[in-house]
Structure formats: structure tokens, C-alpha cells
Amino acid sequence: MKIQQDNNIDRTAWGALVRKSRTGTWFQTPEAYDFFASQPELFMPFAFGIKNNGELRGVCCGYVTVEKNVVKQFVMRRAIIVGGPALANDCSEEEVVILMSTVRAQLISQAIYVETRNFNDYSRWKEAFVKAGFSYQQHLNFHVHTDQPWDAIEANIGKHRRKYIRLSFRDGATIEENPTLKQVRAYYDILLDLYKTKVKMPLQPWSFFERLYHLDSCKYLLVMYDGQVLGGSICMTHPGRGVYEWYACGKDGVYKNIHPSSVTKYAGMKYAADNGYAVFDMMGAGKLDEEYGVRDFKAEFGGELVEYGRFLAITKPLLYKIGVLGVTILKKLK
């Protein structure tokens, strides 16, 4: 078996593996790697592949975060593998152990922890991740299965949400599937305000969202009313598989009977169903034993609650504790 890294991985084989893999997502594609690499001020991308008998059997693509502040970079640098690695459907435990052990060993000097944020079921390889130095962390998500008739999908939406959506469209809300960059900037300003006032976490700069706008795999779906942008979402698409709702927001309560947050979710689900995607992925719903208003909201759209969890390898325990404490304090101060 042989480990390959970054641009030494054959791009054709890499793309083919992600398309065929049941754990493949857009975030494991060569395009995702290139997107992160195009922003060295924000990300240090990495990709590791494992070949066995000349065949690419797994790819693990992600990034180490970059902070402008030297102190923040020291205590908060983390390696994130969005979606989890793309593995051959018959990938062996040995192959996964070697791949993920290499990922951990190579990143140990660059990040205080390495985390996979799984969008698919890795339960058959759970022991392999543990052997590679990762622990399993519970984490929930909602998947709306969009490979069924739209009437059945719509019927599963909660009664109150269906009402809000119907009233919004009746009174003039529309969905813009091909927005201008100026409209995307208006959406970004809404999202930025949300992160400052409610999420209380830093948001990527405008340049990040502007670069996404030019990717073929990125779909901005914006909620419009009376010529204004009231909300929307960024959906990353993986042909034949999934639509991943990366960022979403809505200015609710501004106009009577206009509910942009509800329309935003509806728009993503409808886009996935209309364009042949099997699943609309809501990208996270917190932990079951913790109150989380976002999970309650997402639950009203009829998706399946799944627990695919996360795999975590802490490479620097003391700095990890300091970083967790720092984030907690930061949220309380804002």
C-alpha cells in the first residue's frame, strides 16, 4: 500500500473515487481542494490518498485553519475534514487505519486537533478510526430524502412550516436561483449580522463567498421580496448524490406573512428534488443531549434525524483545552 499526498494524487482517479464512494461528498473532490488552496490567507489545504495494488482506495481532503492573530493561530489552529473521507465502498479496515494514521501523523505539528465532520455512515469503519488514534464524538444531522415524488417530500414538512411557506409565496416572496454578485453581497450582509448577533462566531470574509459564487458546484438560492434580498443559502452540489446546505440565513419578522428562513429551507429541498439529487443535507443538528434551537427548526422540514458523528484526534491536549475555553468565553462576552 502506498500513501500519496496533495497534487501527487491522480486527479482522474480521485474524482472517480469520490463519485462512486458512498461516503463521497463535494468536500472531498479535487475542486474542493483547489477552492481551499486558492485562499492561503484562510486555509492550509491537505489531501491524502491510499493506493493498493495500483488502485486509489481512499482520499482524505481537508484544511488547517489560518488565523491572522498569532495568539489565536497558536491556540485555535485545527484540521477539519468536512464530510469525512471518501472511501471505496469495499475499503478494508487496514486501508482506513493506514490512511487515517498518516493523516493524524502528518498534521500533528500543524493543528491542535484533527476532526472529521461526517455526512455519511462510517460505522463499519469505526474501529479502524479508533485504531488510527481517533475517538468517536456524537453529532446529529438531518437528511431529507429528495429521490421521491415532491408531493411526498412536501407532505412531510410540518404543518406550521407549510403554512409559513404558502403565505410567503402568496404574498410575493420568490426564489432567485441565479442571483447577481450584488444580490449575493446583500445575502452575505444578512449572514454576517446573524453571526455577530446570534451565532457569535467569526464568519469567513466576503472574498470566500465571492470565490464560491464562481464555482460550478455552488448554487446560491436567495429569497427575494419587493426587490430585496431577505435571506438564502449556499448549496454545494455533488452530482447524483447530495445538496449540502453550507450557510443559510433569513430576516424573519420584517414583513407580515414573509418567512425567509422557512422559504430558504424549502428552496434547497426543491432544488435537490428537481435536479435529481438523492438527499438534501442540512449540515448538522448538534448533540442529542444539548438544547439546540436550530435542530428544533430543522426538524420541522421532515428530514430523517441521523447520527453519523465525528471522529476526533486531539494532538495537543493542553492547547485544545485552552482553545475550547477561549471559544466559550468569546461567546459569553459577545
DRENTIMI-750614 format. One line per 5 residues: number of its first residue (from 0); their letters; for each residue x, y, z of C-alpha. Coordinates in steps of 0.25 Angstrom, whole numbers, plus 5000, padded with zeros to 4 digits. Example, Ala and Ser with C-alpha at 12.3 -4.5 7.8 and 13.67 -1.06 7.14 Angstrom:
0	AS	5049 4982 5031 ~ 5055 4996 5029
END
This chain:
0	MKIQQ	5000 5000 5000 ~ 5005 5014 4997 ~ 5001 5028 5002 ~ 5000 5039 4992 ~ 4999 5054 4996
5	DNNID	4993 5067 4990 ~ 4996 5069 4975 ~ 5003 5055 4975 ~ 4989 5048 4975 ~ 4984 5045 4961
10	RTAWG	4973 5055 4959 ~ 4965 5046 4950 ~ 4965 5034 4959 ~ 4962 5044 4971 ~ 4950 5049 4964
15	ALVRK	4945 5036 4960 ~ 4946 5030 4974 ~ 4938 5042 4981 ~ 4927 5040 4970 ~ 4926 5025 4973
20	SRTGT	4928 5025 4988 ~ 4916 5024 4997 ~ 4924 5034 5007 ~ 4928 5043 4995 ~ 4923 5058 4996
25	WFQTP	4927 5071 4989 ~ 4936 5074 5000 ~ 4945 5062 4997 ~ 4947 5066 4982 ~ 4959 5072 4975
30	EAYDF	4950 5084 4973 ~ 4948 5086 4988 ~ 4963 5084 4990 ~ 4966 5095 4979 ~ 4956 5104 4985
35	FASQP	4963 5103 4999 ~ 4976 5105 4993 ~ 4972 5118 4986 ~ 4971 5124 4999 ~ 4984 5123 5007
40	ELFMP	4980 5134 5016 ~ 4969 5125 5021 ~ 4973 5111 5019 ~ 4985 5101 5018 ~ 4978 5090 5010
45	FAFGI	4983 5076 5010 ~ 4979 5063 5003 ~ 4984 5049 5005 ~ 4981 5037 4997 ~ 4984 5022 4999
50	KNNGE	4986 5013 4987 ~ 4986 4998 4988 ~ 4991 4989 4976 ~ 4990 5002 4968 ~ 4976 5006 4971
55	LRGVC	4972 5018 4979 ~ 4964 5013 4991 ~ 4962 5025 4999 ~ 4964 5040 5000 ~ 4964 5049 5012
60	CGYVT	4963 5064 5008 ~ 4962 5076 5017 ~ 4969 5088 5022 ~ 4976 5094 5034 ~ 4970 5108 5038
65	VEKNV	4979 5120 5038 ~ 4977 5132 5047 ~ 4983 5146 5045 ~ 4985 5147 5060 ~ 4997 5140 5064
70	VKQFV	4992 5136 5078 ~ 4979 5131 5072 ~ 4986 5123 5062 ~ 4995 5116 5073 ~ 4983 5112 5081
75	MRRAI	4972 5110 5071 ~ 4978 5104 5058 ~ 4970 5092 5055 ~ 4969 5082 5044 ~ 4955 5080 5038
80	IVGGP	4951 5069 5029 ~ 4938 5073 5024 ~ 4928 5062 5021 ~ 4938 5051 5025 ~ 4948 5044 5016
85	ALAND	4943 5037 5003 ~ 4946 5022 5004 ~ 4944 5011 4993 ~ 4931 5004 4997 ~ 4939 4991 5000
90	CSEEE	4950 4999 5007 ~ 4957 4990 5017 ~ 4960 4993 5031 ~ 4975 4992 5029 ~ 4974 5002 5018
95	VVILM	4966 5012 5026 ~ 4975 5010 5038 ~ 4987 5013 5029 ~ 4981 5025 5023 ~ 4976 5032 5035
100	STVRA	4988 5029 5043 ~ 4996 5036 5033 ~ 4986 5048 5033 ~ 4988 5049 5048 ~ 5003 5047 5048
105	QLISQ	5005 5058 5037 ~ 4996 5068 5043 ~ 5001 5066 5058 ~ 5011 5078 5056 ~ 5001 5087 5049
110	AIYVE	4988 5086 5057 ~ 4983 5084 5071 ~ 4973 5074 5067 ~ 4968 5067 5055 ~ 4953 5065 5053
115	TRNFN	4945 5058 5042 ~ 4930 5064 5041 ~ 4923 5052 5036 ~ 4912 5054 5026 ~ 4910 5039 5023
120	DYSRW	4910 5026 5031 ~ 4925 5021 5035 ~ 4920 5011 5046 ~ 4926 4999 5038 ~ 4940 5006 5039
125	KEAFV	4938 5012 5053 ~ 4949 5002 5060 ~ 4959 5006 5049 ~ 4957 5021 5052 ~ 4960 5017 5067
130	KAGFS	4972 5009 5063 ~ 4977 5021 5056 ~ 4976 5030 5068 ~ 4962 5036 5067 ~ 4951 5036 5077
135	YQQHL	4936 5036 5073 ~ 4928 5048 5076 ~ 4913 5048 5076 ~ 4907 5058 5066 ~ 4894 5059 5059
140	NFHVH	4889 5063 5045 ~ 4876 5064 5037 ~ 4875 5057 5023 ~ 4863 5060 5014 ~ 4862 5049 5004
145	TDQPW	4859 5056 4991 ~ 4859 5044 4982 ~ 4844 5042 4983 ~ 4832 5050 4978 ~ 4831 5065 4982
150	DAIEA	4817 5063 4988 ~ 4822 5053 4998 ~ 4834 5062 5002 ~ 4825 5074 5003 ~ 4815 5066 5012
155	NIGKH	4826 5063 5022 ~ 4828 5077 5025 ~ 4822 5082 5038 ~ 4808 5088 5037 ~ 4812 5101 5042
160	RRKYI	4825 5102 5033 ~ 4816 5098 5021 ~ 4807 5110 5025 ~ 4818 5120 5026 ~ 4824 5116 5013
165	RLSFR	4810 5116 5006 ~ 4807 5130 5012 ~ 4821 5135 5008 ~ 4819 5131 4993 ~ 4805 5136 4993
170	DGATI	4809 5150 4998 ~ 4820 5152 4988 ~ 4833 5144 4992 ~ 4841 5138 4981 ~ 4853 5129 4980
175	EENPT	4865 5134 4972 ~ 4873 5123 4966 ~ 4883 5131 4958 ~ 4886 5143 4966 ~ 4895 5154 4963
180	LKQVR	4908 5156 4971 ~ 4902 5169 4976 ~ 4890 5161 4982 ~ 4900 5151 4988 ~ 4907 5162 4995
185	AYYDI	4893 5166 5001 ~ 4891 5152 5005 ~ 4905 5152 5012 ~ 4902 5165 5020 ~ 4890 5157 5026
190	LLDLY	4898 5145 5029 ~ 4909 5154 5035 ~ 4899 5161 5044 ~ 4894 5147 5048 ~ 4908 5142 5052
195	KTKVK	4910 5155 5060 ~ 4897 5155 5068 ~ 4893 5141 5069 ~ 4903 5131 5065 ~ 4914 5139 5072
200	MPLQP	4925 5133 5064 ~ 4934 5139 5053 ~ 4929 5138 5039 ~ 4938 5136 5027 ~ 4941 5149 5019
205	WSFFE	4934 5153 5007 ~ 4945 5148 4998 ~ 4941 5134 5002 ~ 4927 5135 4997 ~ 4931 5143 4985
210	RLYHL	4940 5131 4981 ~ 4929 5121 4983 ~ 4920 5129 4974 ~ 4929 5125 4962 ~ 4929 5110 4965
215	DSCKY	4920 5101 4956 ~ 4917 5093 4968 ~ 4912 5104 4977 ~ 4897 5109 4976 ~ 4893 5121 4983
220	LLVMY	4878 5121 4986 ~ 4873 5135 4990 ~ 4859 5139 4996 ~ 4854 5151 4989 ~ 4843 5161 4993
225	DGQVL	4839 5174 4987 ~ 4853 5175 4980 ~ 4860 5172 4993 ~ 4869 5160 4998 ~ 4863 5155 5011
230	GGSIC	4871 5142 5012 ~ 4876 5130 5005 ~ 4886 5119 5005 ~ 4899 5113 4999 ~ 4897 5099 4994
235	MTHPG	4909 5091 4989 ~ 4905 5080 4979 ~ 4910 5066 4977 ~ 4904 5060 4964 ~ 4894 5049 4966
240	RGVYE	4897 5049 4981 ~ 4894 5061 4990 ~ 4892 5076 4992 ~ 4899 5081 5004 ~ 4893 5094 5011
245	WYACG	4906 5101 5015 ~ 4901 5114 5020 ~ 4887 5119 5022 ~ 4880 5131 5028 ~ 4867 5139 5027
250	KDGVY	4862 5153 5032 ~ 4849 5148 5039 ~ 4839 5157 5045 ~ 4842 5169 5035 ~ 4829 5167 5027
255	KNIHP	4816 5161 5030 ~ 4814 5147 5025 ~ 4828 5147 5019 ~ 4837 5136 5025 ~ 4850 5135 5018
260	SSVTK	4857 5125 5027 ~ 4845 5115 5024 ~ 4846 5118 5009 ~ 4861 5116 5009 ~ 4860 5102 5014
265	YAGMK	4848 5099 5004 ~ 4857 5105 4993 ~ 4868 5096 4996 ~ 4860 5083 4997 ~ 4852 5087 4984
270	YAADN	4865 5090 4976 ~ 4870 5076 4981 ~ 4858 5069 4977 ~ 4856 5076 4963 ~ 4870 5073 4959
275	GYAVF	4872 5058 4962 ~ 4879 5059 4976 ~ 4877 5048 4985 ~ 4878 5056 4998 ~ 4877 5070 5004
280	DMMGA	4887 5070 5015 ~ 4885 5081 5026 ~ 4899 5081 5030 ~ 4898 5078 5045 ~ 4888 5078 5057
285	GKLDE	4897 5078 5069 ~ 4897 5068 5080 ~ 4885 5060 5085 ~ 4887 5063 5100 ~ 4888 5078 5097
290	EYGVR	4877 5088 5095 ~ 4879 5094 5081 ~ 4868 5103 5075 ~ 4874 5101 5061 ~ 4871 5086 5062
295	DFKAE	4857 5088 5066 ~ 4855 5097 5054 ~ 4861 5087 5044 ~ 4853 5076 5050 ~ 4840 5083 5044
300	FGGEL	4844 5080 5030 ~ 4842 5065 5030 ~ 4856 5060 5029 ~ 4862 5048 5035 ~ 4870 5050 5048
305	VEYGR	4883 5043 5047 ~ 4895 5041 5056 ~ 4908 5040 5047 ~ 4916 5047 5058 ~ 4930 5052 5057
310	FLAIT	4944 5046 5059 ~ 4953 5054 5067 ~ 4968 5053 5069 ~ 4974 5063 5079 ~ 4989 5065 5076
315	KPLLY	4992 5075 5087 ~ 4982 5073 5099 ~ 4986 5086 5107 ~ 4985 5095 5095 ~ 4972 5088 5092
320	KIGVL	4966 5091 5106 ~ 4971 5106 5105 ~ 4964 5107 5091 ~ 4951 5101 5096 ~ 4951 5110 5108
325	GVTIL	4954 5122 5099 ~ 4942 5120 5090 ~ 4933 5118 5102 ~ 4938 5131 5108 ~ 4937 5138 5094
330	KKLK	4922 5134 5092 ~ 4919 5139 5106 ~ 4925 5153 5104 ~ 4919 5156 5091
END
